[in-house]
Amino acid sequence: HVEQMSKQQPISPLKNFFAGGFGGVCLVFAGHPLDTIKVRLQTQSKPSPGQSALYAGTFDCFKKTLAREGVKGLYKGMAAPIIGVTPMFAVCFFGFGLGKKLQQKHPEDVLTYPQLFAAGMLSGVFTTAIMAPGERIKCLLQIQAASGEVKYAGPMDCMKQLYKESGIRGVYKGTALTLMRDVPASGMYFMTYEWLKNSLTPEGKSPNELSVPSVLFAGGMAGIFNWAVAIPPDVLKSRFQTAPEGKYPNGFRDVLRELLREEGIGSLYKGFNAVMLRAFPANAACFLGFEFAMKFLNWLAPNL
């Protein structure tokens, strides 16, 4: 009887989809205040001589925002990320579930770490397929707003015109860099999480019975490993996507060469502190939400 309980539930990509979406909501709730602070620090104006800056640093900004605007101030503009992140995480966890399922010969098979890494990479391909056109369209609409020349009426119109001009390739320009950022990083993300979950499980227990602090730690660390892999291509991608047409004829190789020549290897890790500070609590919350939703769904529909 006990044996049956600890046997792992067959992998259900569909359940992963819904639980991942819930995890995404938790991620935004945990990470958004730090995002607000990051943006405020990045955009504060230079103090005039003899004046001190509005915010001395991360913690100071946090204190002042709380004092002036209360908790609501930390959660300004949260609707957009929730609308965007929820389906993305749903698709991401769905891809991971599918990647695991495809590699199992039998529902009971336990996957190796390279297999988990591969499943994570598949989830990166899934999210990029959705994200890349969105990022490209967002960039084009942002540039258009700045230059004052209106070519696209809105996102759908932009999508249509891109497709008319240069087919599916136009819609997916810059995807190689997004894939370079998300595919290895997603592999790291899920593999680290599963590895830490197993490492933290006491002898003779199942990883499904992990305590809340253990799940939070494994999720938070997975976020940090994910970003450690993702930041360099992310820096390159930002440079490449905002560069004037024709500046980098050989694509990202040129961007990388210029960055290394001019600013050295450290420049690939710009914004490291802000990203890492946010990565831990946000991803800890994400995986806790995911595990909680999974338990609920398995209880609700055990045979799905």
N, C-alpha and C positions, 0 to 999 in steps of 0.2 A: 504493500500500500504506500509506504513512504517512498519507495523507489519510483513509483508512478508520479508522485508529486514533484520530485526534483528533476524528472526527465524534461528536457527543454521543449517548450512549445514549438510546433512547426513554424518556420519563418513565414510571416504574412506581409508581403510588400504593402498591401492595402492598409493594414493596421499601422505599419510604419509611416504611411502617408499622413494619417490623421494625427498620430502621436507626434510626428515631426512638426506638423503645423502648430500644435499646441506648444511644443518646445520652442518654436520660433517666437511665439507670443511672449513666452517667459523670458527669452533672450532680450527682446526689445525692452521689456519692463525693467530688467536688471541693468541693461547697458545704456539706455537712453540718457539718464542723468549725466553720465560721463561724456556722452556724445555732445550734449548741450554745452557742457563745460569746455570740451575740446574746441568746439566751434567759436565759443565766446573768447577763448584765449587766442585763437588763431586770427580773429577779426578785430581785436581791440586796437584802437588807434594809438599811435605813438604819443607818449606824453610830451607836452610842451616843456621847454627847459625850466627846471626848478619844480616841476610837478612830478608826482610819482604816478606810475601806471595805475589804471583802474583796478586791475587784479595782479597781485604779486606772483601768483602761481596757481596750480591746480586746486590746492586746498583752500586758498584764500577766495578763489572764484566760487567754490562750493559754498563757503560760509556766507559770502555776500549775497549770492543768489537766493539762498535759503532765507536769510534775514529780510531781504527786500520783497521777495515774491512768494515765499513759502514753498512747500513741496511742489505746488503746481508749476512754479517757475522752472523746475528741473525737468518737467515733462512736457514742455512746449513742443508743438509740432510732431507729436508722436503718431498721429493717425497715418501719415504716409508710410513710415517704416513698417507699421503693423500690417497695412494692406499689402506692402511689397514683400515683406520678409516671411509672412505666414505661408503663402503658396510656395515660396522658394525653399523653405526648410521642409515642407511637406514633400516636395519633389526630391530634395536632397536625401532625406531618410528613406523615401521610396526607392531611390536608385541604389542605396546601400543595401536595403532589404532584398531587392531584386538581384544585386550582385552576389550576395551571400547565397540566395536560393539557387541561382544558376550554377554555382560551383559545388552544390551538394549532390551526391549521387542518391543518397537516402536522406529523409527528413531528420534523421538522428545525427548525421555526420557533424563532427565538431571541426570547424575550419582552422587552418594554420594561420599564423600572422601574415605571411605573404599573401594568402588568399583574402584575408580581411583588408589588407592594403589595396589589393586589386578591386575588391568590392567598393571600398571608399573612393577609389579613382573613378569607378563607373558613376558614382553619385556626383562627382565633379563634372563629368561629361554631361549628365542630365541637367545640372543647374546651369552650366555654361550655355547649353542649347536654348534655355529660356532667358538667361541674363544678358548674353552678349548683344543681341539686337536691341534690348532695352537700354543698355549702356551707350551704345552707339547713337541711338535716336536721342537720348537725353543730351549727349554731348553736342549733337548737331543743333538741337533746339536752343541750348544754352548759348552757343556761339552766335546763332542767328539773332537772339535777343540783344546780344552785345553789339553786333555790327549794324543793326537797324534795318537790314535788308530782309524782307519777309519772303521766304521761299516756300515754307511749309506751314499749312494752316494749323497743324497739331500733330500729335504722335502717329495717328492712323494714316494721315495724309503723307507724312514723312516716310513711313513704312512703304506705302504704295509707290511713291515716287522713286525711292531707292530701288525697289524691286523692278520698276519699269526701266530705270536707267541701266542697272547692271545686274539684274537677276538676284538670285539668292546670295551671291557673293557680296553684293553691295550692302545687303542687310547685315551680313556677318563679318564686315571688315573689322580687323583688330581682334578677331576671335582667337587667333593663335596665342596671343599674349594672355587672354583671359583663361584659355585652357592651361597654359604654362603656370598660371597662378593657382587655378582652382583644382586641377587634377591631382598633382602630387600633394598639395596641401590637404585635400579631402582624404586622400589615402592615409596621410599622417594622422589626421584628425580622428578618424574612426579606429585606426589601428591602435593609436595611443590610448584611446578610451577603453577599448576592449582589453588591452594589455594591462592597464592599471586596474581595471575592474577585477581581472583574474588575480593580479598580484595582491590586491587588498582583501581578497576572499580568504577567510580562515580555512584551514584544512578541513575537508569533509563537508563544507557548506557549498551551496550553489551561488554563483554570482548574482542571481536574481534576488537574493535575500540581503544584499548589501545595505549597510546603514546609510542614512541621509548624508552625514559628513563625508563618507567614502565616495558616494556618487558625486557630491559636489566637488570633491578634490579631483576625482578622475575626469570629470567634465571640464573643470577649470584648466587643468594641465593639458587636456586635449586641445583646448582653445589656444593655449600658448604655443604648443608644438605646431599647430595648424598655421599660426601666424609667423612663426620663426621660418617656416618654409615659404610662406606667401608674400612676406613684405618685399623682398628684392624684385620679383616679377611685378609686384603691384606698383613700386616706384617707377619701373621701366614703362609700365602700361600708362600711368598718368602722364609721363613725359611724352610718350609716343602719340597718345590720343589728342594731346593739346598742342602738338607741334604743328607749325605751318606745313602745308602740303609740299612734299618733295625734300624736306629737310633731312630725312633719313631714308635714302633710296634702298638700302638693304634691310629695312625694317629694324627689328629690335637689336640685331647685332650691332648696328651703328649707334643706337642709343646707349647700349652697354659700354661700347668702346669709349664713347665720349664721356660718359659718367666716370668710368674708371680712370681715364686720362686726367680729367679735370679735378675730380673731387675724391678719388680713391675709393677703397672698398667700403668705407664707413657710410658713404652717401647712399648705399643700397639699404641702409637701415634707418632712414629718416622717419621721424615720428614713432620710433620704437616704444618709448615710454608710454605715450598716450594709448597706443594700440594694446600694449601688454596689460596696462592697468585695467582696460575695459574687457580684454579677452577673458580674464579669469572669471570674474563674477557673471558675465553675460553667458558664457558657455557652461559654467556650473549650473546656472539656472535653466539653461536650455535642456541639458541632459536630465536634470532632475524632473523637469516638466515632462520630458519624453518618457522616462521610466514610469512616472506616475500615470500618464495617459495609457501606456502600454498595459500596465497592471489592470487599469480600469476596463480597457477594451477586451483583455483576455478573460476578465470576469464576466463582462457583458456578453461576449460572443465567443465562447471557448473553442468552437469548432471552425471558425472562419479561416 
